[in-house]
Amino acid sequence: MVKEKILVIGASGQIGVELTIALRKIYGNANVIASDLREQNPLLEGTGPYVSLDVMNKEMLHVQVIRQNVTQIYLLAAILSATGEKNPNLAWNLNMQGLLNVLDIAREEKLHKVYWPSSIAVFGPTSPKINCPQQTIIEPITVYGISKYAGEFWCNYFHQRFNVDVRSLRYPGLISYKSAPGGGTTDYAIEIYQQALEEKKYECFLSEDTYLPMMYMPDAIKATIELMEAPAEKISVRTSYNISSMSFSPKEIAESIKQHIPAFKISFKSDYRQNIANSWPQSIDDTVAQKDWNWKPEYDLDKMTEDMLLNLKL
């Protein structure tokens, strides 16, 4: 069996930290290289190799892939929805060019696999709101969503044309206690737990009945690794898979928190992120992922709340 050497780009980000740790447990610390433009996240220090890397510098990236004998790349560097709206050109350039650089190198060096995350941000106001299917009307209204949808087709193109084994998931809003929110529209669902413990109150930037698809980070990591470990013949979707775990509103997450912190109070003051949230589906149909590689989440809202509060207290 060929020894895998994995490069994680964007390893200090919200997903990158926990995915790098999980991959090191599977493949061995020395065989998973963490990289980012930012300083190494403290959670990664001492757990394995780290390199400073700019995904926009294709030559530098290519040199690292050859030098380190990389066989797989996980590309997580991106500018998310809310941050992207403040600087659309930067978001488009980073999200697109970074992906094209990686796909090109994967083709040239015949890498075994590439992972690149998409998002529910690809969906728009015309997509079905309830149980949004794998194949449907997709008309995103944010630069993040536009870049992710274009990226899905680049992944499909490089697979069909050059046989690059690139795989992708459309993440819902991700919730984690280990790393800070990354500038997304669903960040409230992380902030609310922190504020509940520290202040016993939280002002939410979305309205109380805004339902969005969400997922606890352990399930997102599990889904990513299961997809990447699945045999190639099982992968029927080469754009990006819908995955789902739970859907809830700010009001419902507040009620879940009150079971543990009865004094907790929530108020609501919508900002520009409300329009972004309103354009997305309220729930996602992921039956294709279930069928192809047996996807099944482990966490619901109450189980996640219990785990979040427990770990944030530590």
Rosetta silent file (secondary structure, phi, psi, omega in degrees, C-alpha in Angstrom):
SEQUENCE: MVKEKILVIGASGQIGVELTIALRKIYGNANVIASDLREQNPLLEGTGPYVSLDVMNKEMLHVQVIRQNVTQIYLLAAILSATGEKNPNLAWNLNMQGLLNVLDIAREEKLHKVYWPSSIAVFGPTSPKINCPQQTIIEPITVYGISKYAGEFWCNYFHQRFNVDVRSLRYPGLISYKSAPGGGTTDYAIEIYQQALEEKKYECFLSEDTYLPMMYMPDAIKATIELMEAPAEKISVRTSYNISSMSFSPKEIAESIKQHIPAFKISFKSDYRQNIANSWPQSIDDTVAQKDWNWKPEYDLDKMTEDMLLNLKL
SCORE:     score description
SCORE:     0.000 S_00000001
   1 L     0.000  133.177 -179.766    0.000    0.000    0.000 S_00000001
   2 L   -71.515  134.003  179.673    1.319    3.439   -0.967 S_00000001
   3 L   -75.030  124.736  179.961    1.978    5.651    2.030 S_00000001
   4 L   -79.876  140.408  173.375   -0.253    8.726    1.883 S_00000001
   5 L  -125.513  116.005 -169.635    1.257   12.153    2.501 S_00000001
   6 E  -109.469  133.246  174.071   -1.436   14.755    3.083 S_00000001
   7 E  -109.552  122.519  176.292   -1.205   18.548    2.790 S_00000001
   8 E  -104.142  114.026 -179.796   -3.932   20.542    4.561 S_00000001
   9 E   -97.763  124.472 -173.199   -4.147   24.108    3.202 S_00000001
  10 L    90.114   33.779 -173.034   -5.935   26.474    5.582 S_00000001
  11 L   -71.024  -17.295 -179.809   -5.120   24.284    8.576 S_00000001
  12 L   -91.732    2.148 -179.696   -5.480   27.101   11.119 S_00000001
  13 L   -82.890 -177.578 -173.775   -9.096   27.807   10.130 S_00000001
  14 H   -58.060  -46.396  179.227  -12.336   26.638   11.720 S_00000001
  15 H   -82.628  -39.552 -171.548  -12.472   23.297    9.873 S_00000001
  16 H   -56.787  -42.233 -178.031   -8.744   22.941    9.276 S_00000001
  17 H   -57.884  -53.850 -174.200   -7.671   22.651   12.904 S_00000001
  18 H   -73.320  -32.637  177.789   -9.971   19.760   13.760 S_00000001
  19 H   -68.433  -40.738  178.237   -9.591   18.021   10.406 S_00000001
  20 H   -60.602  -45.105  179.385   -5.788   18.119   10.666 S_00000001
  21 H   -61.187  -43.787 -179.274   -5.903   16.588   14.165 S_00000001
  22 H   -65.561  -41.304  179.961   -8.305   13.852   12.957 S_00000001
  23 H   -66.637  -36.102  179.215   -6.184   13.056    9.889 S_00000001
  24 H   -66.031  -32.576  176.678   -3.028   12.826   12.018 S_00000001
  25 H   -65.655  -33.683 -177.526   -4.723   10.220   14.200 S_00000001
  26 H   -83.629  -47.786 -169.924   -5.433    8.122   11.087 S_00000001
  27 H  -101.031   -7.000 -177.308   -2.309    8.639    8.955 S_00000001
  28 L    95.998  139.419 -174.784    0.296    9.478   11.604 S_00000001
  29 H   -54.042  -43.882 -174.629    1.493   12.926   12.683 S_00000001
  30 H   -69.560  -19.948 -174.698    4.452   13.093   10.298 S_00000001
  31 H   -95.177    3.621  177.175    2.318   12.259    7.255 S_00000001
  32 E  -124.280  109.748 -177.119   -0.103   15.193    7.576 S_00000001
  33 E   -94.529  119.720  176.217    1.442   18.587    6.815 S_00000001
  34 E   -86.815  140.891  176.639   -0.503   21.567    8.139 S_00000001
  35 E  -145.763  151.039  179.323   -0.175   24.830    6.224 S_00000001
  36 E  -167.927  162.698  171.116   -1.646   28.327    6.394 S_00000001
  37 L   -78.039  -31.469 -178.486   -0.825   31.972    5.781 S_00000001
  38 L   -78.579  173.714  173.052   -1.628   32.668    9.419 S_00000001
  39 L   -63.567  154.057  177.694    0.337   31.626   12.469 S_00000001
  40 L   -61.730  134.578  176.536   -0.069   28.012   13.458 S_00000001
  41 L   -64.039  136.290 -178.666   -3.158   27.468   15.606 S_00000001
  42 H   -54.182  -30.590 -179.833   -2.091   26.665   19.211 S_00000001
  43 H   -66.947  -20.763 -178.792   -4.110   23.419   19.069 S_00000001
  44 H   -94.093  -15.678 -175.323   -1.814   22.158   16.290 S_00000001
  45 L   -58.850  129.037  177.944    1.491   23.072   17.932 S_00000001
  46 L    79.714    2.804 -178.117    3.681   20.056   18.558 S_00000001
  47 L   -99.444   -8.272 -179.326    1.313   17.636   16.796 S_00000001
  48 L   162.703 -179.284 -174.662    3.111   17.475   13.443 S_00000001
  49 L   -66.068  147.159  179.679    4.808   19.400   10.616 S_00000001
  50 E  -138.328  134.046  175.234    3.700   22.943    9.745 S_00000001
  51 E  -129.044  145.398  174.058    4.633   25.134    6.760 S_00000001
  52 E   -81.933  125.036 -170.876    3.722   28.724    5.933 S_00000001
  53 L  -146.837  136.059  175.458    2.010   28.594    2.558 S_00000001
  54 L  -110.137  112.739 -176.759    0.062   30.939    0.269 S_00000001
  55 L   -63.288  -19.719  179.078   -2.310   28.973   -1.986 S_00000001
  56 L   -76.812  -17.859  178.206   -2.280   31.943   -4.409 S_00000001
  57 L   -93.938   89.691 -172.865    1.447   31.380   -5.023 S_00000001
  58 H   -61.005  -39.689 -178.439    1.194   28.380   -7.355 S_00000001
  59 H   -62.768  -46.240  179.294    4.942   27.978   -7.795 S_00000001
  60 H   -62.494  -41.349  178.969    5.585   27.874   -4.045 S_00000001
  61 H   -63.314  -44.663 -178.946    2.705   25.429   -3.599 S_00000001
  62 H   -61.676  -43.054  178.666    3.995   23.197   -6.396 S_00000001
  63 H   -58.994  -45.351  179.990    7.488   23.125   -4.868 S_00000001
  64 H   -62.118  -42.071 -179.157    6.048   22.066   -1.486 S_00000001
  65 H   -60.970  -43.267  179.951    3.959   19.279   -3.080 S_00000001
  66 H   -71.186  -47.171 -176.405    7.051   17.854   -4.831 S_00000001
  67 H   -60.670  -40.311 -175.677    9.440   18.396   -1.898 S_00000001
  68 L   -91.692    3.236 -176.992    7.104   16.782    0.650 S_00000001
  69 L    54.308   44.096 -177.222    5.993   13.927   -1.667 S_00000001
  70 L   -67.927  135.309  177.369    2.362   14.977   -1.186 S_00000001
  71 L  -113.162  -20.194  178.777   -0.264   12.488   -2.437 S_00000001
  72 E  -138.344  143.454  174.020   -3.452   14.204   -1.186 S_00000001
  73 E  -123.827  133.133  169.334   -4.476   17.846   -0.716 S_00000001
  74 E  -108.861  110.699 -177.511   -7.290   19.157    1.477 S_00000001
  75 E   -98.494  104.792 -176.345   -7.929   22.745    0.353 S_00000001
  76 L  -112.361   -6.539 -179.051   -9.790   24.619    3.100 S_00000001
  77 L   -67.719  123.611  179.629   -8.529   28.182    2.557 S_00000001
  78 L  -163.229  158.675  170.249  -11.487   30.421    1.646 S_00000001
  79 L  -102.336  124.104 -170.954  -13.186   33.721    2.378 S_00000001
  80 L   -82.438 -178.178 -167.223  -16.646   32.990    3.782 S_00000001
  81 H   -58.870  -56.657 -174.717  -20.073   34.492    3.067 S_00000001
  82 H   -67.566  -42.461  177.990  -20.328   37.497    5.395 S_00000001
  83 H   -65.611  -39.561 -178.942  -16.662   38.499    5.022 S_00000001
  84 H   -60.233  -33.721 -179.318  -16.844   37.981    1.253 S_00000001
  85 H   -68.820  -21.422  178.471  -19.628   40.555    0.869 S_00000001
  86 H   -81.324  -23.840  179.830  -17.306   43.211    2.275 S_00000001
  87 L  -145.898   75.360 -173.685  -14.630   42.476   -0.337 S_00000001
  88 H   -58.374  -41.628 -178.089  -16.152   40.596   -3.302 S_00000001
  89 H   -62.750  -44.317  179.222  -13.086   40.793   -5.580 S_00000001
  90 H   -63.165  -43.847 -179.460  -10.757   39.376   -2.944 S_00000001
  91 H   -61.516  -45.920 -179.937  -13.237   36.598   -2.090 S_00000001
  92 H   -62.713  -47.733 -176.710  -13.653   35.615   -5.739 S_00000001
  93 H   -62.242  -47.443 -178.844   -9.911   35.684   -6.465 S_00000001
  94 H   -66.573  -48.358 -174.789   -8.880   33.662   -3.416 S_00000001
  95 H   -65.745  -35.241 -178.110  -11.721   31.131   -3.599 S_00000001
  96 H   -85.300  -52.754 -173.531  -11.319   30.523   -7.352 S_00000001
  97 H   -66.060  -36.796  176.807   -7.603   30.870   -8.024 S_00000001
  98 H   -57.637  -45.303  179.777   -6.667   28.828   -4.960 S_00000001
  99 H   -65.080  -46.388 -178.454   -8.810   25.947   -6.216 S_00000001
 100 H   -62.468  -37.801  176.496   -7.516   26.164   -9.801 S_00000001
 101 H   -59.867  -46.280 -178.306   -3.914   26.152   -8.554 S_00000001
 102 H   -66.771  -44.902 -179.156   -4.537   22.986   -6.534 S_00000001
 103 H   -62.811  -39.460  179.153   -6.467   21.204   -9.312 S_00000001
 104 H   -63.704  -44.744  178.867   -3.737   22.032  -11.828 S_00000001
 105 H   -66.656  -39.579  178.181   -0.980   20.690   -9.564 S_00000001
 106 H   -59.809  -39.874  178.268   -3.092   17.594   -8.782 S_00000001
 107 H   -66.479  -48.278 -176.575   -3.369   16.931  -12.525 S_00000001
 108 H   -65.499  -40.868 -174.835    0.345   17.471  -13.208 S_00000001
 109 H   -94.502    2.247 -179.909    1.593   15.454  -10.229 S_00000001
 110 L    51.594   51.082  178.350   -1.127   12.771  -10.497 S_00000001
 111 L   -63.451  151.172 -178.233   -2.147   13.178   -6.849 S_00000001
 112 L   -67.451  -45.048 -175.886   -4.284   10.383   -5.414 S_00000001
 113 E  -153.012  152.845  171.939   -7.084   12.628   -4.092 S_00000001
 114 E  -130.710  137.961  172.529   -8.128   16.236   -3.554 S_00000001
 115 E  -116.609  133.981  177.971  -10.723   17.502   -1.075 S_00000001
 116 L  -142.730  123.611 -177.712  -12.406   20.886   -1.490 S_00000001
 117 L   -83.119  136.925  166.839  -15.450   22.010    0.496 S_00000001
 118 E  -100.864 -159.135 -171.116  -18.485   23.638   -1.051 S_00000001
 119 E  -161.246  158.854  172.448  -21.365   25.093    0.980 S_00000001
 120 H   -65.196   -9.526  177.151  -25.132   25.539    1.239 S_00000001
 121 H   -64.761  -14.188  176.382  -24.276   29.093    0.098 S_00000001
 122 H   -66.588  -26.638 -179.750  -24.505   27.751   -3.495 S_00000001
 123 L   -76.565  154.923 -179.365  -28.288   27.736   -3.062 S_00000001
 124 L  -133.142 -170.622 -176.099  -30.260   30.935   -3.587 S_00000001
 125 L   -60.741  -23.567 -178.262  -33.763   32.380   -3.120 S_00000001
 126 L   -90.282   -7.022  176.759  -35.120   30.265   -6.009 S_00000001
 127 L   -74.928  149.831  177.298  -33.879   26.947   -4.542 S_00000001
 128 L   -57.220  136.158 -176.077  -36.465   24.844   -2.656 S_00000001
 129 L   -77.734  -35.996 -174.696  -36.580   25.925    1.009 S_00000001
 130 L  -108.655  131.997 -179.108  -37.497   22.567    2.562 S_00000001
 131 L    47.531   53.697 -177.782  -35.436   19.405    1.975 S_00000001
 132 E   -57.916  120.787 -171.889  -33.471   21.096   -0.800 S_00000001
 133 L   -76.509  169.174  179.754  -32.473   18.252   -3.174 S_00000001
 134 L   -58.989  -48.183  178.992  -29.047   17.320   -4.549 S_00000001
 135 L  -111.088  120.301 -173.650  -29.946   18.524   -8.040 S_00000001
 136 L  -161.587 -175.518  174.475  -32.116   21.623   -8.114 S_00000001
 137 L   -70.161  127.623  179.991  -32.296   25.291   -9.153 S_00000001
 138 L  -129.187  109.254  179.568  -29.106   26.975   -7.984 S_00000001
 139 L  -137.120   77.861 -175.268  -28.869   30.762   -8.248 S_00000001
 140 L   -66.113  151.757 -179.253  -26.603   32.051   -5.432 S_00000001
 141 L  -116.842    3.087  174.712  -26.684   35.750   -4.486 S_00000001
 142 L  -111.903  154.511  178.700  -23.396   36.061   -2.535 S_00000001
 143 H   -64.068  -33.299  176.051  -19.913   36.134   -4.022 S_00000001
 144 H   -61.159  -49.182  179.461  -19.062   33.213   -1.702 S_00000001
 145 H   -62.198  -41.018  178.983  -21.964   31.174   -3.097 S_00000001
 146 H   -63.062  -43.733 -178.874  -21.069   32.099   -6.682 S_00000001
 147 H   -66.967  -36.946  179.087  -17.438   31.082   -6.143 S_00000001
 148 H   -68.799  -40.131 -179.755  -18.449   27.785   -4.532 S_00000001
 149 H   -67.652  -43.091  175.887  -20.853   26.908   -7.340 S_00000001
 150 H   -60.447  -41.709  179.154  -18.249   27.736  -10.002 S_00000001
 151 H   -60.565  -38.683  177.691  -15.741   25.684   -7.997 S_00000001
 152 H   -57.530  -40.353 -178.359  -18.071   22.665   -8.001 S_00000001
 153 H   -75.899  -30.456  172.547  -18.039   22.695  -11.792 S_00000001
 154 H   -64.489  -41.516  177.695  -14.269   23.089  -11.939 S_00000001
 155 H   -60.100  -47.629  179.647  -13.979   20.001   -9.708 S_00000001
 156 H   -60.563  -42.717 -179.237  -16.361   18.085  -11.980 S_00000001
 157 H   -62.336  -48.077 -179.057  -14.448   19.291  -15.071 S_00000001
 158 H   -65.788  -28.751  175.593  -11.034   18.226  -13.747 S_00000001
 159 H   -71.806  -49.258 -176.523  -12.470   14.818  -12.844 S_00000001
 160 H   -67.352  -42.596 -172.417  -14.137   14.247  -16.220 S_00000001
 161 H   -84.259  -40.824 -172.394  -11.361   15.719  -18.362 S_00000001
 162 H  -118.443    3.192  178.830   -8.180   14.805  -16.448 S_00000001
 163 L    61.053   31.270  174.046   -9.384   12.035  -14.106 S_00000001
 164 L   -75.685  126.232 -179.323   -8.443   14.018  -10.970 S_00000001
 165 L   -83.012   80.557 -179.481  -10.095   12.294   -7.986 S_00000001
 166 E  -106.487  135.653 -174.874  -11.523   15.435   -6.383 S_00000001
 167 E  -129.684  151.807 -172.645  -14.321   15.158   -3.815 S_00000001
 168 L  -152.024  151.447  174.288  -16.526   17.737   -2.136 S_00000001
 169 E  -125.730  142.461  170.921  -19.266   18.337    0.448 S_00000001
 170 E   -89.167   94.266 -178.816  -21.745   21.208    0.658 S_00000001
 171 E   -66.345  139.843  164.508  -21.290   22.049    4.329 S_00000001
 172 L   -79.220 -167.696  174.409  -24.184   23.553    6.247 S_00000001
 173 E   -62.882  131.856 -176.176  -23.433   26.058    9.044 S_00000001
 174 E  -107.322  137.027 -174.867  -20.664   24.544   11.196 S_00000001
 175 E  -121.828  128.925 -176.958  -20.510   24.811   14.982 S_00000001
 176 L  -148.867  148.527  175.570  -17.379   24.189   17.034 S_00000001
 177 L   -97.969   -8.633 -172.528  -15.963   25.016   20.466 S_00000001
 178 L   -87.559  -31.367 -177.428  -12.328   24.518   19.414 S_00000001
 179 L  -134.896  155.613 -173.957  -11.789   27.316   16.921 S_00000001
 180 L   -71.089  154.583  175.290  -13.197   30.793   16.359 S_00000001
 181 L   -58.608  153.120 -172.524  -15.929   31.546   13.788 S_00000001
 182 L  -109.989   17.977  179.075  -14.570   32.409   10.353 S_00000001
 183 L    93.572   31.847  179.632  -16.839   35.213    9.123 S_00000001
 184 L  -103.029  166.964 -178.240  -19.861   33.191    8.049 S_00000001
 185 L   -72.393  -22.101 -178.907  -23.578   33.921    8.269 S_00000001
 186 L   -94.687   10.901 -178.455  -24.121   31.006   10.666 S_00000001
 187 L   -59.696  -24.056 -178.441  -21.499   32.251   13.174 S_00000001
 188 H   -55.745  -32.058 -175.464  -24.263   33.213   15.616 S_00000001
 189 H   -73.998   -8.602  170.876  -24.644   29.548   16.525 S_00000001
 190 H   -97.463  -46.699 -178.611  -21.092   29.547   17.928 S_00000001
 191 H   -58.201  -36.957 -174.098  -21.206   32.998   19.528 S_00000001
 192 H   -62.272  -36.789  178.760  -24.471   32.241   21.344 S_00000001
 193 H   -68.922  -43.503 -179.859  -22.878   29.449   23.426 S_00000001
 194 H   -62.386  -44.985 -179.041  -19.877   31.582   24.369 S_00000001
 195 H   -68.725  -34.613  179.168  -22.101   34.518   25.365 S_00000001
 196 H   -60.173  -40.151  179.830  -24.519   32.266   27.266 S_00000001
 197 H   -76.528  -40.061 -173.600  -21.680   31.158   29.528 S_00000001
 198 H   -84.549  -42.138 -171.421  -19.938   34.526   29.850 S_00000001
 199 L  -114.971  -14.863 -173.821  -22.783   37.078   29.840 S_00000001
 200 L    63.870   14.208  176.642  -25.973   35.008   30.245 S_00000001
 201 E  -152.648  158.950 -178.767  -27.330   37.029   27.316 S_00000001
 202 E  -154.347  134.450  173.255  -26.884   37.334   23.536 S_00000001
 203 E  -101.668  115.151 -173.929  -28.059   39.706   20.811 S_00000001
 204 E   -89.328  137.565 -179.326  -28.558   37.674   17.656 S_00000001
 205 L   -85.572    2.205  172.055  -27.933   39.187   14.206 S_00000001
 206 L  -117.451  156.701  179.483  -30.623   36.931   12.667 S_00000001
 207 L   -71.458  159.399 -169.506  -34.360   36.964   13.456 S_00000001
 208 L   -62.242  -26.227 -175.546  -35.705   34.431   15.962 S_00000001
 209 L  -108.477   26.302  177.756  -37.408   32.202   13.370 S_00000001
 210 L   -82.440  101.140  179.061  -34.567   31.997   10.809 S_00000001
 211 L   -85.346  130.116  177.161  -34.197   28.258   10.181 S_00000001
 212 E  -138.030  149.049  174.716  -30.880   27.160    8.686 S_00000001
 213 E   -69.133  131.670 -177.915  -29.171   23.789    8.123 S_00000001
 214 E  -132.591  163.458  177.823  -26.472   23.302   10.748 S_00000001
 215 E  -153.130  139.676  175.774  -23.918   20.676   11.733 S_00000001
 216 E   -79.154  140.852 -172.513  -21.714   20.056   14.749 S_00000001
 217 H   -52.992  -41.112  178.384  -18.034   19.988   13.828 S_00000001
 218 H   -56.350  -34.821  177.109  -17.420   16.334   14.849 S_00000001
 219 H   -70.985  -37.159  178.975  -20.061   15.316   12.275 S_00000001
 220 H   -64.957  -40.931  178.226  -18.482   17.564    9.597 S_00000001
 221 H   -65.885  -44.131  178.973  -15.062   15.978   10.210 S_00000001
 222 H   -58.915  -46.389 -179.362  -16.618   12.496   10.180 S_00000001
 223 H   -62.647  -42.536 -178.412  -18.415   13.210    6.881 S_00000001
 224 H   -61.906  -47.611 -177.667  -15.254   14.598    5.264 S_00000001
 225 H   -69.780  -40.414  177.818  -13.113   11.611    6.196 S_00000001
 226 H   -61.659  -41.377  177.501  -15.814    9.066    5.292 S_00000001
 227 H   -61.723  -45.975 -176.771  -16.215   10.673    1.868 S_00000001
 228 H   -70.655  -25.185 -179.830  -12.458   10.663    1.267 S_00000001
 229 H   -88.354  -13.352 -177.788  -12.056    7.062    2.433 S_00000001
 230 L   -66.418  144.377  176.612  -14.935    5.771    0.266 S_00000001
 231 L   -59.857  143.178 -176.234  -13.946    3.723   -2.826 S_00000001
 232 H   -55.588  -34.510 -177.487  -13.896    5.892   -5.980 S_00000001
 233 H   -68.831  -16.093  178.336  -16.574    3.760   -7.642 S_00000001
 234 H   -82.737  -15.911 -174.655  -19.028    4.707   -4.879 S_00000001
 235 L   -85.972  105.827 -178.410  -18.704    8.432   -5.632 S_00000001
 236 L   -96.674  -16.453 -177.723  -21.496    9.371   -8.050 S_00000001
 237 L  -110.360  117.680 -179.271  -21.395   13.143   -7.433 S_00000001
 238 L  -110.459    6.472  166.209  -18.319   14.982   -8.687 S_00000001
 239 L   -87.279  -82.957  176.556  -19.647   18.499   -8.127 S_00000001
 240 L  -164.871  139.418 -178.192  -20.437   18.415   -4.389 S_00000001
 241 E   -81.835  133.944  162.535  -22.606   16.299   -2.085 S_00000001
 242 E   -62.921  133.192  165.542  -25.479   17.672   -0.027 S_00000001
 243 L  -133.346  148.001 -175.432  -25.014   16.666    3.623 S_00000001
 244 L  -137.468  155.596  177.279  -27.388   17.340    6.450 S_00000001
 245 L  -139.031  -58.521 -179.136  -27.542   16.960   10.200 S_00000001
 246 E  -154.554  158.101  171.923  -30.086   19.345   11.810 S_00000001
 247 E  -129.964  134.516  177.925  -32.001   22.552   11.154 S_00000001
 248 E  -151.979  167.326  177.603  -32.948   25.004   13.883 S_00000001
 249 L  -106.291  163.634  174.726  -33.736   28.678   14.521 S_00000001
 250 H   -55.073  -36.458  179.311  -32.022   31.092   16.956 S_00000001
 251 H   -62.946  -41.174 -178.496  -35.109   30.788   19.175 S_00000001
 252 H   -70.640  -38.417  178.479  -34.742   26.983   19.311 S_00000001
 253 H   -67.373  -35.210  176.789  -31.023   27.041   20.094 S_00000001
 254 H   -62.902  -42.066  178.609  -31.772   29.546   22.901 S_00000001
 255 H   -63.072  -38.842  178.868  -34.392   27.155   24.332 S_00000001
 256 H   -64.699  -39.077  179.207  -31.867   24.309   24.202 S_00000001
 257 H   -68.179  -38.820 -178.204  -29.327   26.460   26.107 S_00000001
 258 H   -62.260  -22.350  175.767  -31.928   27.463   28.730 S_00000001
 259 L   -64.020  -26.233 -179.239  -32.234   23.796   29.741 S_00000001
 260 L  -105.663  -31.577 -179.734  -28.666   24.166   31.083 S_00000001
 261 L  -128.149   82.660 -173.703  -28.546   27.929   31.841 S_00000001
 262 L   -57.047  -26.968 -177.064  -32.098   28.952   32.903 S_00000001
 263 L   -80.396   -4.658 -175.514  -31.114   32.628   33.324 S_00000001
 264 L   -64.142  134.349  178.547  -30.020   32.953   29.678 S_00000001
 265 E  -123.837  140.229  177.083  -31.741   35.744   27.695 S_00000001
 266 E  -122.755  141.905  172.847  -31.705   36.290   23.935 S_00000001
 267 E  -128.548  166.891 -172.180  -32.618   39.401   21.924 S_00000001
 268 E  -131.032  131.337  176.121  -32.735   39.923   18.170 S_00000001
 269 L  -147.042   95.567 -174.808  -31.371   42.665   15.922 S_00000001
 270 L   -66.260  142.679  173.190  -31.050   41.619   12.278 S_00000001
 271 L  -124.477 -159.956 -175.130  -28.195   42.993   10.166 S_00000001
 272 L   -60.255  -20.489 -179.015  -27.007   42.501    6.561 S_00000001
 273 H   -72.129  -18.108  178.539  -26.516   38.779    7.229 S_00000001
 274 H   -61.131  -42.665  179.485  -30.285   38.320    7.479 S_00000001
 275 H   -63.340  -37.282  177.423  -30.663   38.713    3.694 S_00000001
 276 H   -64.315  -48.906 -179.244  -27.954   36.116    3.120 S_00000001
 277 H   -60.177  -40.467 -178.949  -29.657   33.674    5.534 S_00000001
 278 H   -63.946  -23.087 -177.687  -33.069   34.290    3.914 S_00000001
 279 L   -83.037  -11.215 -175.606  -31.660   33.233    0.546 S_00000001
 280 L   -96.718  158.409  175.785  -30.618   29.780    1.786 S_00000001
 281 L   -64.916  157.485  176.853  -32.733   26.630    2.273 S_00000001
 282 L   -88.615  -22.997  177.320  -34.109   25.819    5.725 S_00000001
 283 L  -152.843  157.182 -171.461  -33.312   22.121    5.386 S_00000001
 284 E  -123.427  137.743  174.680  -31.259   19.895    3.062 S_00000001
 285 L   -94.277  118.263 -177.883  -31.993   16.495    1.478 S_00000001
 286 L  -118.582   32.169 -177.335  -28.846   14.336    1.629 S_00000001
 287 H   -62.432  -28.045  179.396  -30.228   10.970    0.518 S_00000001
 288 H   -66.476  -43.609  176.980  -27.592   10.696   -2.254 S_00000001
 289 H   -64.158  -39.403  177.297  -24.756   10.870    0.327 S_00000001
 290 H   -59.854  -44.582 -176.461  -26.634    8.348    2.499 S_00000001
 291 H   -71.494  -43.877 -172.571  -26.962    5.960   -0.449 S_00000001
 292 H   -73.630  -44.761 -174.995  -23.466    6.376   -1.930 S_00000001
 293 H  -138.145   28.153  171.050  -21.256    6.194    1.180 S_00000001
 294 L    58.627   39.815  179.297  -23.648    5.527    4.096 S_00000001
 295 L   -65.471  134.266  176.152  -23.589    9.046    5.550 S_00000001
 296 L  -155.652  121.631 -179.976  -25.322    9.390    8.925 S_00000001
 297 L   -75.164  160.752  179.594  -24.855   12.211   11.505 S_00000001
 298 L  -106.672  -21.641 -171.725  -24.430   11.524   15.236 S_00000001
 299 L  -111.056  137.789  165.503  -25.537   14.835   16.794 S_00000001
 300 L  -108.861 -176.786 -173.757  -28.898   16.577   17.159 S_00000001
 301 H   -59.645  -50.465 -175.601  -29.434   20.037   18.713 S_00000001
 302 H   -66.950  -37.306  178.475  -29.736   18.999   22.374 S_00000001
 303 H   -66.445  -38.954  177.889  -26.805   16.568   22.202 S_00000001
 304 H   -66.816  -44.783 -179.903  -24.679   19.296   20.591 S_00000001
 305 H   -57.265  -45.872  179.700  -25.721   21.938   23.178 S_00000001
 306 H   -58.849  -45.801 -177.453  -24.734   19.642   26.034 S_00000001
 307 H   -70.337  -41.115  179.067  -21.325   18.932   24.459 S_00000001
 308 H   -60.166  -51.100 -176.966  -20.669   22.591   23.498 S_00000001
 309 H   -64.505  -40.251  179.117  -21.407   23.951   26.989 S_00000001
 310 H   -60.252  -47.151 -175.815  -19.439   21.187   28.676 S_00000001
 311 H   -76.306  -32.940  178.148  -16.330   21.845   26.561 S_00000001
 312 H   -69.373  -24.252  178.576  -16.532   25.653   26.626 S_00000001
 313 H   -74.140  -25.931 -173.408  -16.525   25.528   30.441 S_00000001
 314 L   -66.331    0.000    0.000  -13.265   23.592   30.509 S_00000001
